[in-house]
Amino acid sequence: MDMVMKLGAESSVVILSKSTCCISHSIETLIQGFGANPTVYELDKYLNGKEMDKALIELLGSKSGVPAVFIGEEFVGGSNEIMSLNVRGKLKQLLLKANAIWI
């Protein structure tokens, strides 16, 4: 869990993902659409990726640990939380607050 939290704090927007996950790609594209440049870590490319995925499953309380999104060094959640924030018009506000976007 420590490694996951450390990665989440490395940039204003961090997405933990897998290279084969289309939902992760969609979340990345959504966030980029606001003008943010998220740091993306594809867990399947790391030796300890399975361990990090297990930690994320526990953190998210779901069957899949990805995507997991950190904004402003805070864990925001998975795809459901990000989409909900977007629909309610609050995702942009979070990105602005984290200085991930400026306009």
C-alpha positions, 0 to 999 in steps of 0.5 A: 500500500505504501508504494501505491500512495507514494506513486499517487503523490508524485504528480498533480494527477496520477492514474494507476492502470494496466496496459490492457484496460480500456476503462483506464484509457478512457479515464486518461482520455477524459482527464487529458480532455481538460488539458491535464497531463496525468502521470500514468503507471501501467502496473502490468509493466512493474515487477511488483505490479500484482502486489500494487493491484491487490492493494488497490483492490483493497483500497477501492473495494472492487474486483479490479484495482484499476483505474485508480486516480489520485488528484492533488496527492489525494486518492479520488477513486476508480472509474465510477468516482471519476465519472460521477465527478465529471457528470456533476461538474466537479472533476474540473474543479478538482483538477484546478485545485490541484494545479493540474490545469490553469483555465 
